[in-house]
């Protein structure tokens, strides 16, 4: 059975420190179709059903143009998967070589030989359970009776597994879907070895992330730090926060702790990126009340500073250490 592969999943080959390029790359995809969904930190989904009819070109041809334009305009290579639904497009993108497009027209044939943990939503624990029953490939899961899968993994999980193994995905590409992460990058004019200057860059990035999340009514559950060195290698460390927050002081403290944990000493640093992960609406997050008056005062001052920046611009109020 064949299906029209009109959903693209584009995985940009972005170094972590360049994640802030993603909005520009999404805008490029928007020139082909308005139905584009960001998948931070390095990807996007695009629904080409209207574009195929408008341009009179197939998904593979449009994908080739997208690859050329991202490379020519932004110096970014990408791997693209095309499939009849978002799940198959994502799976194809994960298996596409850099600079190529993998098109899925026969979902059953594409899925049949894949290991069971290649299916979306199958983690290590579920994979071990399935393998213990000999269901170690997507094809064997597809051949298993639904009742057996539900008995092994539970009613809802079994139904989801059965559908995914048959290439069924009921989700759609949602334009302007809420991002699950946000990044702020800082690069140095020359290779930086001074620890204090590196920490000032982290402070600036944390302030930017905090202000951006508060302005959008979001909080993050974790913070990731990526350091790029003079030889273009990178190191990434992630820390889960004590509670979901957009409080700049908490983000700065976590960033400093991640930086200290790297023990860079005299390392030549080319740039740093902070990424807020696990974004969620602020109204759904619980805040642990503090008896520390300094914390409450800092939060009130932060709210006042946000209002001043909204009225007079982002540079209206900045930490004193950044103004020095």
KOLKOLTI-972818 format. One record per residue: z, x, y of N, C-alpha, C in turn; residue number from 1. Coordinates in pm, whole numbers, always signed. Atoms other than C-alpha are relative to their C-alpha. Layout:
! KOLKOLTI-972818
NODE    n_z    n_x    n_y   ca_z   ca_x   ca_y    c_z    c_x    c_y pos
NODE      Z      X      Y      Z      X      Y      Z      X      Y NUM
...
***
This chain:
! KOLKOLTI-972818
NODE    n_z    n_x    n_y   ca_z   ca_x   ca_y    c_z    c_x    c_y pos
NODE     +0    +85   -120     +0     +0     +0     +0    +89   +125   1
NODE     +6    -79   -122    -96   +138   +338    +51    -82   +117   2
NODE    -51    +66   -120    +52    +59   +680    -44    +82   +120   3
NODE    +47    -68   -121    -59   +141  +1033   +112    +89    +55   4
NODE   -105    -94    -47   +133   +455  +1146     +3     +6   +153   5
NODE    +11     +9   -145   +170   +345  +1508   +130    +35    +73   6
NODE   -124    -48    -62   +523   +478  +1571     +2   +152    -11   7
NODE    -12   -146     -1   +557   +844  +1674   +144    +40    +19   8
NODE   -126    -70    -28   +867  +1058  +1650    -37   +142    +39   9
NODE    +34   -132    -52   +826  +1370  +1863   +126    +84     +5  10
NODE   -111    -95     -3  +1061  +1664  +1805    -45   +123    +78  11
NODE    +36   -113    -84  +1031  +1913  +2088    +78   +124    -44  12
NODE    -65   -127    +37  +1108  +2276  +2004    +65    +58   +126  13
NODE    -72    -38   -120  +1359  +2311  +2286   +117    +91    -36  14
NODE   -123    -78    +10  +1607  +2596  +2303   +113    -84    +62  15
NODE   -108    +83    -53  +1950  +2434  +2362    +19    +12   +149  16
NODE    -23    -19   -143  +1971  +2584  +2709   -105    -73    +84  17
NODE   +106    +70    -73  +1650  +2397  +2804     -1   -151    -27  18
NODE     -4   +142    +32  +1764  +2050  +2692    -22    -87   +124  19
NODE    +17    +79   -122  +1755  +1936  +3056   -147    -31    +28  20
NODE   +142    +32    -15  +1372  +1936  +3024    -36   -134    -61  21
NODE    +35   +119    +75  +1389  +1627  +2804    -48   -115    +89  22
NODE    +52   +110    -84  +1353  +1371  +3090   -145    +20    +43  23
NODE   +138    -24    -38  +1030  +1539  +3202    -95    -22   -118  24
NODE    +82    +20   +118   +897  +1534  +2847    -12   -149    -34  25
NODE     +6   +145    +21   +986  +1166  +2815    -98    -64    +98  26
NODE    +94    +53    -99   +794  +1099  +3136   -144    +26    -43  27
NODE   +134    -28    +50   +492  +1268  +2979    -41   -101   -107  28
NODE    +30   +101   +102   +514  +1033  +2679    -25   -136    +65  29
NODE    +16   +126    -69   +544   +746  +2926   -138    -20    +58  30
NODE   +138    +13    -47   +188   +820  +3041    -91    -59   -108  31
NODE    +77    +55   +111    +68   +705  +2697    +48   -141    -37  32
NODE    -57   +130    +35   +302   +410  +2636   +131    -20    +76  33
NODE   -129    +25    -67   +589   +244  +2825   +115    -17    -98  34
NODE   -103    +25   +101   +775   +192  +2497    +44   +135    -58  35
NODE    -48   -132    +38   +957   +527  +2473   +153     -3     -5  36
NODE   -145     -3    +19  +1310   +575  +2340    +46   +144    -16  37
NODE    -51   -137    +10  +1498   +900  +2400    +87    +15   -124  38
NODE    -86    -35   +113  +1660  +1067  +2100    +53   +141    +25  39
NODE    -54   -130    -34  +1863  +1349  +2255    +58    +70   -122  40
NODE    +31    -85   -115  +1894  +1639  +2245   -145    +46     +9  41
NODE   +132    -64     -1  +1532  +1719  +2154   -113    -90    -49  42
NODE   +103    +84    +58  +1334  +1415  +2051    -18   -133    +72  43
NODE    +29   +131    -57  +1185  +1077  +2132    -84    -80    -99  44
NODE    +85    +91    +73  +1031   +773  +1967    -97    -67    +97  45
NODE   +100    +67    -84   +712   +618  +2105    -78   -101    -84  46
NODE    +76   +106    +66   +551   +288  +2004   -141     +0    +58  47
NODE   +138    -15    -47   +173   +338  +2026    -89   -120    -29  48
NODE    +86   +113    +38    +56     -7  +1921    -92    -42   +114  49
NODE    +86    +33   -113    -68    -89  +2269    -91   +114    +39  50
NODE    +79   -116    -40   -189   +266  +2337   -121    +19    -90  51
NODE   +114    -16    +93   -409   +273  +2024   -115    -91    +42  52
NODE   +106    +92    -43   -597    -33  +2146    -54    +38   +138  53
NODE    +42    -32   -138   -604    +80  +2511    -91   +122     +5  54
NODE    +76   -125     -5   -732   +435  +2452   -112     +4   -103  55
NODE   +102     -2   +104   -942   +352  +2147     +9   +123    -88  56
NODE    -24   -119    +83   -789   +647  +1960   +113    -29    -98  57
NODE   -103    +19    +99   -578   +663  +1647   +127    +77    +34  58
NODE   -127    -69    -27   -212   +780  +1640    -10   +152    -15  59
NODE    +12   -145    +19   -307  +1125  +1505    -72    +65   +116  60
NODE    +73    -55   -114   -556  +1179  +1788    +87     +2   +126  61
NODE    -90     +4   -116   -305  +1069  +2053   +111   +104    -15  62
NODE   -104   -101    +23    -40  +1292  +1893    -51   +139    +33  63
NODE    +58   -131    -31   -276  +1590  +1923     -6    +23   +150  64
NODE     +4    -12   -145   -323  +1522  +2294   +140    +24    +56  65
NODE   -139    -17    -45    +54  +1492  +2342    +47   +143    -24  66
NODE    -41   -138    +30   +110  +1829  +2170    -62    +97    +98  67
NODE    +69    -92    -93   -150  +2001  +2388    +60    -10   +140  68
NODE    -51    +18   -136    -11  +1853  +2710   +143    +53    +14  69
NODE   -136    -54    -10   +353  +1940  +2635     -1   +152     +2  70
NODE     +9   -146     +4   +251  +2296  +2557    -60    +54   +130  71
NODE    +67    -50   -120    +21  +2333  +2859    +84    -20   +126  72
NODE    -71    +33   -123   +242  +2166  +3119   +144    +51     +3  73
NODE   -142    -37     +4   +591  +2265  +3001    +30   +121    -89  74
NODE    -23   -114    +88   +541  +2552  +2756    +87    -34   -120  75
NODE    -86    +47   +109   +711  +2345  +2484    -88    -46   -116  76
NODE    +70    +43   +120   +574  +2312  +2131    +77   -116    -62  77
NODE    -70   +113    +62   +658  +2010  +1917    -58    -27   -138  78
NODE    +45    +51   +129   +634  +1862  +1570     +6   -152    +10  79
NODE    +10   +145    -17   +529  +1498  +1543    -14    -66   -137  80
NODE    +14    +84   +118   +575  +1240  +1270    -51   -136    +43  81
NODE    +55   +132    -29   +376   +917  +1265    +20    -89   -122  82
NODE    -25    +92   +110   +473   +616  +1057     -2   -143    +47  83
NODE     +4   +141    -38   +475   +237  +1050   +131    -53    +56  84
NODE   -127    +42    -59   +841   +220  +1158    +78   +124    +42  85
NODE    -73   -117    -51  +1098   +444  +1332    +58    +88   -110  86
NODE    -60    -82   +105  +1269   +557  +1009   -103    +95    -62  87
NODE   +103    -85    +63   +947   +683   +848    -54   +102    +99  88
NODE    +47    -96    -99   +836   +844  +1174    +99   +115    +14  89
NODE   -102   -106     -8  +1168  +1034  +1197     -8    +91   -121  90
NODE     +4    -81   +121  +1146  +1148   +836   -124    +88     -2  91
NODE   +122    -81     -5   +787  +1263   +886    +15   +114    +99  92
NODE    -18   -105   -101   +884  +1456  +1201    +87   +113    -53  93
NODE    -87   -104    +56  +1158  +1639  +1011    -76    +89    -98  94
NODE    +76    -77    +99   +898  +1754   +756   -129    +59    +56  95
NODE   +122    -55    -61   +616  +1835   +997    +25   +142    +47  96
NODE    -10   -138    -49   +556  +2202  +1069    -19     +1   +151  97
NODE    +20     -9   -145   +574  +2312  +1435   -149     +3    +35  98
NODE   +139     +5    -43   +249  +2232  +1615    -90    -86    -86  99
NODE    +80    +87    +86   +138  +1975  +1356    +51   -143     +8 100
NODE    -39   +140    +11   +147  +1600  +1300     -8    -42   -146 101
NODE     -2    +53   +137   +248  +1447   +967     -7   -152     +9 102
NODE    +24   +144     -9   +110  +1093   +930    +32    -65   -134 103
NODE    -38    +74   +120   +262   +850   +680    -76   -132     -2 104
NODE    +74   +126    +18    +14   +582   +570    +38    -70   -129 105
NODE    -43    +57   +128   +155   +529   +220   +150    +25    -14 106
NODE   -145    -23     +3   +535   +488   +254    +54    +26   -140 107
NODE    -53    -18   +136   +596   +455   -121    -33   +139    -53 108
NODE    +38   -133    +46   +401   +771   -201    +73   +111    +74 109
NODE    -70   -100    -80   +565   +964    +84   +146    +14    -43 110
NODE   -143     -2    +30   +919   +866    -16    +30    +39   -144 111
NODE    -33     -3   +142   +892   +882   -392    +63   +131    -46 112
NODE    -51   -127    +51   +954  +1251   -450   +109    +64    +84 113
NODE   -100    -59    -88  +1204  +1311   -169   +140    -10    -60 114
NODE   -139    +11    +46  +1568  +1389   -250    +69   -117    +68 115
NODE    -64   +122    -51  +1799  +1095   -197    +67    +24   +135 116
NODE    -67    -26   -129  +1981  +1267    +91    -98    +11   +116 117
NODE    +99     +3   -108  +1653  +1265   +287     -7   -137    +66 118
NODE     +0   +134    -58  +1697   +891   +342   +101    -10   +113 119
NODE    -92    +18   -112  +1851   +796   +674   +127    -72    -47 120
NODE   -128    +64    +31  +2220   +709   +642    +63    +46   -129 121
NODE    -58    -50   +126  +2275   +894   +312    +66   +134    +27 122
NODE    -77   -123    -23  +2550  +1150   +368    +35    +68   -131 123
NODE    -35    -75   +122  +2693  +1404   +124    +76    -82   -103 124
NODE    -80    +77    +95  +2946  +1162    -29    -85   -103    -73 125
NODE    +87    +99    +64  +2691   +887    -93   -101    +67    -92 126
NODE    +96    -72    +83  +2441  +1141   -225    +64    +44   -132 127
NODE    -69    -42   +124  +2698  +1276   -475    +20   -119    -93 128
NODE    -20   +120    +83  +2775   +923   -594   -128    -42    -69 129
NODE   +128    +41    +56  +2409   +838   -643    -49    +99   -105 130
NODE    +44   -102    +95  +2330  +1168   -815    +78     -7   -131 131
NODE    -80    +13   +121  +2615  +1109  -1060    -55   -107    -93 132
NODE    +64   +105    +80  +2420   +802  -1179   -147    +30    -26 133
NODE   +139    -38    +23  +2091   +992  -1195    -96    -48   +106 134
NODE    +86    +49   -108  +1961   +842   -870    -13   +109   +105 135
NODE     +4   -118    -85  +1876  +1178   -716   -125     +8    +87 136
NODE   +119     +3    -87  +1540  +1089   -555    -16   -140    +59 137
NODE    +26   +130    -63  +1425   +812   -323    -77    -90    -94 138
NODE    +78    +79    +94  +1181   +701   -592    +88    -66   -105 139
NODE    -89    +57   +100  +1457   +650   -848    +90   -107    +60 140
NODE    -77   +103    -68  +1663   +459   -594    -86   -126    +17 141
NODE    +89   +115    -17  +1361   +237   -525    -21    -74   -131 142
NODE    +22    +62   +130  +1318   +173   -898   +125    -70    -53 143
NODE   -125    +58    +49  +1683    +81   -949    +13   -144    +46 144
NODE    -25   +138    -43  +1775   -289   -943    +98     -5   +117 145
NODE    -89    +13   -115  +1940   -399   -620   +144    -20    -42 146
NODE   -137    +26    +45  +2244   -524   -810    +71   +127    -44 147
NODE    -60   -128    +43  +2300   -177   -958    +41    +83   +121 148
NODE    -34    -76   -120  +2289     -9   -618   +122    -59    +70 149
NODE   -113    +63    -66  +2531   -263   -476   +129    +22    -78 150
NODE   -119    -25    +81  +2770   -212   -767    +48   +144    +17 151
NODE    -35   -141    -12  +2759   +166   -720    +53    +35   +139 152
NODE    -32    -43   -136  +2781   +189   -340    +60   -109    +88 153
NODE    -49   +110    -83  +2892   -153   -217   -116    -91    +39 154
NODE   +104   +100    -24  +2705   -469   -119    -91    +37   +117 155
NODE    +82    -26   -118  +2591   -376   +231    -73   +134    -12 156
NODE    +64   -131    +14  +2526     -6   +164   -111     -2   -103 157
NODE   +102    +10   +103  +2337    -90   -153   -126    -68    +49 158
NODE   +116    +67    -58  +2111   -333    +33    -77    +93    +94 159
NODE    +65    -92    -93  +2044    -76   +307    -76   +110    -75 160
NODE    +65   -105    +78  +1965   +194    +49   -129    -50    -64 161
NODE   +117    +56    +68  +1726    -31   -141   -115    -18    +99 162
NODE   +105    +20   -101  +1537   -120   +178    -58   +133    +46 163
NODE    +49   -129    -48  +1516   +239   +299    -85    +71   -106 164
NODE    +77    -64   +107  +1396   +364    -39   -138    -65    -17 165
NODE   +130    +68     +3  +1115   +106    -13    -74    +13   +134 166
NODE    +68    -22   -128  +1026   +222   +340    +19   -112    +99 167
NODE    -25   +114    -90  +1171    -87   +510    +98    +41   +107 168
NODE    -87    -29   -114  +1320    -38   +856    -19   -111   +102 169
NODE    +10   +116    -88  +1397   -341  +1071    +24    +35   +148 170
NODE    -25    -38   -138  +1479   -142  +1386   -131    +14    +76 171
NODE   +117    -13    -85  +1241   -117  +1680    +23   +112   +102 172
NODE    -12    -97   -109  +1169   +137  +1951    +46    -77   +124 173
NODE    -59    +70   -114  +1386    +34  +2246    -19    +85   +125 174
NODE    +19    -80   -123  +1264   +155  +2588   +130    +16    +76 175
NODE   -118    -31    -82  +1532   +324  +2800   +130    -26    -74 176
NODE   -124    +16    +74  +1785   +302  +2519   +104    +97    +50 177
NODE   -108    -85    -50  +2122   +445  +2613     +1   +133    -73 178
NODE     -2   -134    +59  +2134   +819  +2556   +130    +23    -75 179
NODE   -120    -33    +76  +2377   +953  +2298    +59   +133    +42 180
NODE    -54   -125    -52  +2420  +1282  +2479    -61    +27   +137 181
NODE    +50    -41   -132  +2373  +1439  +2822    +27   +148    +15 182
NODE    -13   -145    -11  +2321  +1803  +2910    -10    +45   +145 183
NODE    +11    -67   -130  +2370  +2024  +3214    -13   +149    -27 184
NODE    +24   -142    +26  +2232  +2378  +3217    +16    +82   +128 185
NODE     -9    -96   -109  +2295  +2680  +3434    -60   +131    -49 186
NODE    +58   -130    +33  +2082  +2994  +3429    +38    +99   +110 187
NODE    -38   -105    -94  +2164  +3324  +3596   -124    +75    +47 188
NODE   +117    -73    -51  +1922  +3518  +3819    -24   +130    -74 189
NODE    +13   -121    +83  +1993  +3823  +3602   +102    -12   -113 190
NODE    -93     +5   +112  +2172  +3888  +3275   +143    +20    +51 191
NODE   -134     +1    -57  +2535  +3810  +3352   +104    +46   -102 192
NODE   -109    -49    +86  +2827  +4004  +3203   +137    -34    +56 193
NODE   -128    +29    -64  +3097  +3894  +3447    +56   -134    -50 194
NODE    -60   +121    +57  +3333  +3644  +3282    +27   -105   +106 195
NODE    -32    +98   -104  +3437  +3482  +3610   -125    -75    +46 196
NODE   +124    +69    -41  +3077  +3407  +3709    -46    -97   -110 197
NODE    +35    +91   +109  +3015  +3258  +3367    +87   -126     +5 198
NODE    -90   +116     -7  +3321  +3034  +3408    -33    -87   +122 199
NODE    +42    +81   -114  +3202  +2926  +3753   -121    -86    -36 200
NODE   +115    +79    +45  +2875  +2816  +3594    +45   -115    -88 201
NODE    -53   +106    +85  +3071  +2620  +3334    +69   -108    +82 202
NODE    -66    +96    -89  +3281  +2458  +3607   -103    -89    +68 203
NODE   +105    +76    -67  +2967  +2353  +3793    -66    -99    -95 204
NODE    +64    +88    +98  +2808  +2211  +3477    +93   -114    -40 205
NODE    -97   +104    +38  +3127  +2023  +3381    +13   -103   +112 206
NODE     -6    +92   -113  +3148  +1874  +3731   -122    -92     +2 207
NODE   +122    +81     +1  +2786  +1759  +3707     +3   -104   -110 208
NODE     -5    +94   +112  +2833  +1602  +3364   +100   -112    +27 209
NODE   -102   +100    -26  +3154  +1427  +3466    -47   -102   +102 210
NODE    +47    +91   -104  +3003  +1282  +3783   -112    -89    -52 211
NODE   +111    +79    +53  +2689  +1171  +3598    +51   -110    -93 212
NODE    -52   +100    +94  +2886   +995  +3322    +79   -108    +72 213
NODE    -76   +101    -73  +3122   +825  +3564    -92    -93    +78 214
NODE    +95    +83    -73  +2827   +706  +3770    -73    -98    -90 215
NODE    +69    +87    +94  +2670   +555  +3458    +95    -82    -85 216
NODE    -99    +76    +76  +2996   +410  +3326    +11    +42   -144 217
NODE     -6    -51   +136  +3005   +634  +3019   +111   +102    -17 218
NODE    -93   -107    +37  +3247   +864  +2841    -60    +72   -120 219
NODE    +48    -75   +116  +3187  +1133  +2578   +115    +29    -94 220
NODE   -101    -28   +102  +3370  +1208  +2255    +11   +148    -33 221
NODE     -1   -142    +34  +3279  +1575  +2222    -79    +77   +104 222
NODE    +70    -88    -93  +3156  +1870  +2427    -52   +120    -76 223
NODE    +62   -115    +66  +2916  +2138  +2308    -41   +103   +105 224
NODE    +39   -111    -88  +2861  +2478  +2471   -103    +85    -73 225
NODE   +102    -91    +52  +2543  +2678  +2413    -16   +115    +98 226
NODE    +17   -121    -81  +2518  +3035  +2540   -127    +70    -45 227
NODE   +124    -71    +31  +2179  +3205  +2558    +11   +143    +51 228
NODE    -17   -142    -31  +2173  +3585  +2555   -131    +64    +45 229
NODE   +117    -72    -52  +1935  +3846  +2692   -111    +13   -104 230
NODE   +102    -12   +105  +1758  +3877  +2355    -53   -137    -44 231
NODE    +44   +137    +23  +1698  +3496  +2362    +66    -66   -119 232
NODE    -78    +66   +105  +1935  +3431  +2075   +104    -91    +66 233
NODE    -97    +94    -55  +2190  +3154  +2121   +119    -16    -94 234
NODE   -119    +37    +76  +2538  +3057  +2009    +46   -136    +50 235
NODE    -46   +134    -37  +2660  +2697  +2004   +133    -30    -67 236
NODE   -130    +43    +51  +3015  +2571  +1963    +27   -141    +53 237
NODE    -29   +138    -37  +3136  +2209  +1970   +148    -27    -17 238
NODE   -141    +38     +8  +3482  +2066  +2037    +12   -151    +21 239
NODE    -30   +142    -16  +3596  +1707  +1982   +116    -14    +98 240
NODE   -102    +18   -103  +3799  +1587  +2279   +116    -85    -52 241
NODE   -117    +75    +45  +4148  +1442  +2244    -22   -150    +12 242
NODE    +36   +140    -19  +4014  +1111  +2375   -133     -4    +73 243
NODE   +126    +10    -74  +3675   +991  +2503    +27     +3   +151 244
NODE    -28    -17   -143  +3654  +1091  +2869   -124    +38    +78 245
NODE    +98    -52    -96  +3438  +1154  +3173    +73    +73   +111 246
NODE    -86    -66    -99  +3725  +1323  +3361    -42   +147    +10 247
NODE    +54   -135    -17  +3588  +1649  +3506   +100   +107    -40 248
NODE   -102   -100    +35  +3918  +1834  +3461     +9    +19   -150 249
NODE     -6    -10   +146  +3926  +1753  +3090   -124    +69    -55 250
NODE   +124    -65    +44  +3563  +1856  +3048     +2   +149    +31 251
NODE     -7   -141    -39  +3624  +2181  +3235    +93    +77    -92 252
NODE    -95    -67    +90  +3928  +2265  +3022    -62    +23   -137 253
NODE    +64    -16   +131  +3729  +2204  +2702   -109   +107     +6 254
NODE   +105   -101    -15  +3440  +2415  +2834    +59   +141     +4 255
NODE    -66   -130     -6  +3674  +2702  +2918    +52    +43   -137 256
NODE    -53    -33   +133  +3835  +2682  +2574   -113    +44    -94 257
NODE   +115    -40    +82  +3494  +2696  +2404    -49   +139    +39 258
NODE    +45   -131    -49  +3394  +2991  +2623    +96   +110    -44 259
NODE    -99   -101    +42  +3719  +3179  +2548    -12    +27   -149 260
NODE     +8    -18   +144  +3670  +3118  +2177   -117    +86    -44 261
NODE   +113    -85    +34  +3338  +3304  +2183    +29   +148    +16 262
NODE    -38   -141    -21  +3508  +3625  +2301   -122    +85    +35 263
NODE   +126    -66    -34  +3190  +3738  +2476    +16   +143    +49 264
NODE    -28   -133    -54  +3347  +4042  +2643   -116    +45    +90 265
NODE   +106    -52    -87  +3047  +4240  +2778   -138    -50    -41 266
NODE   +130    +54    +42  +2773  +4022  +2630    -86    -33   +122 267
NODE    +94    +28   -108  +2465  +3986  +2850    -50   -143    -16 268
NODE    +26   +143    +10  +2437  +3612  +2912   -113    -37    +96 269
NODE   +114    +44    -80  +2108  +3462  +3035    +23   -140    +58 270
NODE    -26   +135    -48  +2230  +3102  +3069    +97    -73    -90 271
NODE    -94    +82    +77  +2475  +2837  +2953    -41   -148    +15 272
NODE    +25   +144     -2  +2436  +2468  +2866   +123    -71    -54 273
NODE   -104    +90    +49  +2708  +2206  +2834    -66   -131    -38 274
NODE    +54   +129    +43  +2624  +1894  +2637   +114    -94    -37 275
NODE    -96   +105    +32  +2838  +1580  +2634    -58    -83   -114 276
NODE    +52    +67   +119  +2800  +1420  +2291    +81   -126    -30 277
NODE    -67   +124    +38  +2886  +1081  +2150    +28    -90   +118 278
NODE    -20    +83   -118  +2833   +889  +2473    +25   -145    -40 279
NODE    -34   +140    +25  +2980   +539  +2482    +42    -65   +131 280
NODE    -42    +68   -123  +3054   +273  +2745   +147    +26    +31 281
NODE   -137    -32    -39  +3367   +359  +2941    +94   -117    -25 282
NODE    -90   +115    +17  +3502     +3  +2912    +47    -17   -143 283
NODE    -41     +9   +140  +3520    +43  +2534    +94   +113    -41 284
NODE    -83   -117    +32  +3727   +364  +2553   +143    -24    +44 285
NODE   -142    +11    -33  +4106   +377  +2548    +46   +129    +65 286
NODE    -55   -116    -69  +4291   +610  +2783   +150     +7    -22 287
NODE   -143    -20    +23  +4630   +750  +2688    +70    +17   +134 288
NODE    -72     -8   -126  +4864   +684  +2979    +84   +127     +3 289
NODE    -75   -124    -16  +5027   +998  +3115   +113    -20   +100 290
NODE   -112     +4    -93  +5365  +1038  +3280     -8   +114   +101 291
NODE    +18   -112    -90  +5231  +1342  +3463    -62    -51   +131 292
NODE    +56    +50   -125  +5185  +1245  +3831   -120    +81    +47 293
NODE   +114    -82    -41  +4945  +1536  +3880   -130    -51    -60 294
NODE   +121    +52    +65  +4702  +1384  +3628    -48   -126    +71 295
NODE    +37   +122    -69  +4708  +1046  +3801    -57    +30   +139 296
NODE    +49    -38   -133  +4662  +1210  +4140   -140    +58    -10 297
NODE   +133    -61    +17  +4366  +1413  +4012   -107   -106    -24 298
NODE    +96   +106    +29  +4198  +1097  +3883    -30    -83   +125 299
NODE    +24    +74   -124  +4246   +917  +4215    -87    +81    +96 300
NODE    +82    -86    -84  +4103  +1214  +4404   -144     +5    -50 301
NODE   +134     -4    +60  +3811  +1223  +4163    -79   -126    +37 302
NODE    +66   +125    -37  +3733   +857  +4236    -44     +3   +147 303
NODE    +35    -11   -142  +3742   +926  +4611   -119    +94    +17 304
NODE   +110    -96    -10  +3514  +1229  +4567   -131    -62    -48 305
NODE   +122    +65    +50  +3267  +1020  +4362    -59    -93   +106 306
NODE    +50    +90   -105  +3243   +764  +4644    -62    +80   +114 307
NODE    +56    -84   -106  +3185  +1042  +4898   -135    +57    -41 308
NODE   +128    -55    +46  +2909  +1197  +4686   -107   -108     -4 309
NODE    +97   +109     +4  +2745   +858  +4638    -54    -31   +140 310
NODE    +41    +33   -136  +2733   +814  +5016    -70   +116    +70 311
NODE    +49   -114    -78  +2665  +1167  +5142    -78   +103    -82 312
NODE    +75    -93    +83  +2500  +1341  +4846    +91    +79    -92 313
NODE    -79    -68   +102  +2613  +1546  +4544    +76   +123    +49 314
NODE    -68   -119    -51  +2711  +1847  +4757   +106    -30   +103 315
NODE    -97    +35   -104  +2946  +1654  +4985   +138    +56    -30 316
NODE   -131    -51    +41  +3257  +1754  +4787    -19    +80   -127 317
NODE     +7    -85   +119  +3272  +2045  +4543   +130    +78    -11 318
NODE   -120    -82    +16  +3556  +2253  +4396     -5   +124    +89 319
NODE     -7   -114    -91  +3676  +2530  +4623    -55   +127    -61 320
NODE    +47   -123    +64  +3592  +2801  +4368   -153     +8     +0 321
NODE   +146     -1     -3  +3226  +2693  +4378    -52    +20   +142 322
NODE    +42    -18   -138  +3216  +2703  +4757    +18   +143    +49 323
NODE    -28   -138    -42  +3340  +3062  +4773   -126    +85     -8 324
***
